[in-house]
Amino acid sequence: MRLLSMFRGSAEEVAPQIVQTDSPSLQGASLSIAYFPSCTGGDFHDFVRVGPTRFLFGLLDVAGKRETSQVVRQAARACFRSAGKELFSAEDLNEPDAMIELARRLNLEVMRAAGGVRSCPAFAGCYNEELGTVCYVNAGHTPGLLRDDSSVEELPATGLPLGLFSLAPTDARIVAVGAQSSLAIVSRGVVEAECRNEEFGLAGVKKVMQANTGSAKDLSQSILERVQDFMCRVPRHNDVTALTLTRGN
């Protein structure tokens, strides 16, 4: 974990440090998560190796303030890790089927821990180091963004947010992450960052991705720095998180 000091705004204000967490070594790729420590919402992120060539990652947003969503977040994290290792450990597994089953189990666990309905948009993906692909589900979350040499493609929702219905089918999709490509999943707090009635939006994230061809650590840090510059102050409106995966750096 690395802490980066950043100073913005008036001389009296000391901006909180951006916290960065980097994944263990990946074959030909890097993964990094950056966030501001002044968390107020129910975001949580996680990643875990689930096989010799597979790495699972996710960004979830449990509805409600951090204090009231803590029990649900803890239950979802435990399910994410245990079910992920179980479902993705087989040598000959079908990745879309495993990802759909993971979403199903997470959905039920969110509802069980919440004691009923609790909206939880989620983006979960499994990076296949051998193939250079990501199999993912987007359960009502902010679209993921995939940059290649010429453009940035949106990865839209494949189903409803978790935690709303006991039977909430979702699709899983597979995308190729090219040799010099990058993938970014950002929290709602990034997209909804506002200044003078203008939102940072996905367009702001796309601009950062197009200008940054470095490592995942560089990209996740750059996204959060740009959000803070855009707002001209430290973001405190919501959880502000960026999860990035890059190849070739």
N, C-alpha and C positions, 0 to 999 in steps of 0.2 A: 504494500500500500504506500502511495506517495502523496504527500501533502504539498500543494502549490500555493504560495502566498500571492494574493492579488489585492491591489488597492485601487478603489474607484471612489467617485463622489467627493464629498467635502473632506477637508483635512481631519475632521473629527471622527469620520466614519472609517472603520477598518473592516473591509469586506471579509466575510468568512472564507476560509480556504476551500478550494475545490478538492474534493477527495477523489482519488483514482484507485481503482482496483483492477489489476491485470491478471489475466488467466495464466495458468501454467503454460509451458511451451507447447505450441501447436505446430504441426508439420506444415511449413510453408505459409503460415498465417499468424495473425495476432488478434486478440480480443481484449477489449478494455471497457470499463464502465466508469463514468465520471458523474458526480452529483454534488450539489451543494448540501452541506450538513444541516442547514436550517430546514429540516423536513417538517412539513405540516400535514400532509395527506397520507394516503395509504399505499403509496408506491413501494414495491420491493423488487429487487433483482436477484438473480442467482445464476450460477453456472456450475457444471459438474461434468467430469469425464464419465461416460457411461459405457465405454468400450475401447478397444485398442485403437480404433480410428474414428471414434464418434465423440462429439462434445456437445452437451446440451446446455442451452442458455434460455433465459426468459425474463420478461419485464411485465409485471402485473400491477394493476391499480385497483385496490380494494376501496369501495366507496366509503366515505366517512373520514373523520379526522384520525390522525395517527394513534391516539390513545384508544379510541373506540374500535379501531380495526386491527389492533395488535393480535388478538386471539386468532382471527381469521388469517392474517398474514403468516403467523407461525405455523398454523395447520397446513396452509397451502404450500409453504416452503418444505415442510417435512414430506408432504405427498409428492411434490415435484422431484425431490431427490430420490426417495425410495422407489416410487413408481417408475421414474426415469431410468434408474439403474436396472430395474427388473425388465422393463419393456425393451430397452435398447441394447441389452448385453448379448443377445443371440447373434451368431455369425451370419445367418441367412435370413434375417428378419426383413419384413416389409416395412420400410420406414413410414410411409403415409398411414398405414394401419396402426403402427405403434404411436404415432403422434396424435391420431384421432382418439385412441384409447387413453392416452395421457390427458388430453383435454377433457374427456368424459369423467375421469377420476378426479381431476382438479375441480370440475364443476360440482360434483357431488360433495367433495370435501369442503368447498367454500360454503355451500348451503348447510352442511352439517354443523360446521364450526360457528356459523352465523345464527343458527337456530331458525333458519328461514331464508327469505330472499335477501341477497346482498350483491349488488352489481359489481362485477370484477372484470373489466376489460383486460385482455391478456394477449401477449405475443410470445410464443415459444418456438424455438427452432433447434434443429440438430444439425451441426456442421459435420460433414463427412470429409475427413482429411484426405482420404484416398481418392475420392472423386471430385473434390472441390465443389460440393453442392450443399445447399441448406434446405432441409425439409421443414416446413413451418405450418403453424396454425395462427391465424389472427382472429381472436374472439372479440370483435368489436373494439379493438385497440386502434390507436393512431397508426396509420399505414407505415409499414417499414419502407425504407428507401434503399435501392440497389443501384450503385453507380458503376458504369463501365466506361470504356474509352470515349463514348460519344454522348451519353445521356444519363439521366437519373430516372429510374423506373419506380413507381409506387407499387407496394405490395398491400393491396386493400384487404378489408375484412373477409374472412372465409366463413364466419358464423357470428352468432350473437354473443354479447358478453357472458362470461361465466356467472353462475350464481343466480340466474333469473328463473330458470325452469329445470326441473329434474331431468327432462329429456330435451337436450339442446344440441342437436346434431351440428357438426362443423366439418368442413373439408380441410384436407391437408394438401399443400402444394410443394413442389420441388423447383428450386431455381439454381442455376449455375452461377457460381461466383468466380469470375474470370481471374486470370493470373495477376492482373493489376487492378482489381475491382475492390469495392468496399460496400459494406452493408451497415445501415444505421437504423436503430429503433430508439425513438425518443418519447419521453413522457408527455402527457397533455400539458404540463407546465411549461415545456419548451415551446410548443405550438401556440399556446395562449399567452405567451409573454407579450405585454402590450406597452406601447409608448405613443402618446398623443393620438389615441383612438386607432392605432394601427397595430395589427398583430404580427409577431415574428413569423408565425406560420410554417408550413412545410417548405414554402419557397425560401425562407431564410436558411433552413437546414440544407436544402439543395445547393444553395450558393456556397456554403461552407464546404460541402462535399466536392463540388466541382473545382474549388480552389485548393483543396488539400489532398495530396496524393501520398502522404506519409504513412506512418504506422497507425494502428488503432488507437494507441495512447495519444498521439498528436491530434487525431480527428475528434475523439470524444472531448478532449480539453478545448479544442478550437470551437466546437459547437457551443459549449457553455460560456466560454469567454465572449463569443459573439452575441449570445443572448444578453449577457450582462452589459455589454457595450450598447446594445440596442435599447435597453431599458434605462440606461444611464444611472443604474443603481443596482444593488444586490437584489436578486429575485427572492421575493418572500410570499408571492401570491399562491404558490403551490409547490409540490415537489418538482424539481428540475433535474432530470436524469437523461443521460445519453449512453446507450450501449452500442458499441461499434465492433465490427469485424472487418479486417482487411487481409488481402492476400498479396504476397510479393514484397512485403515490407516488414 
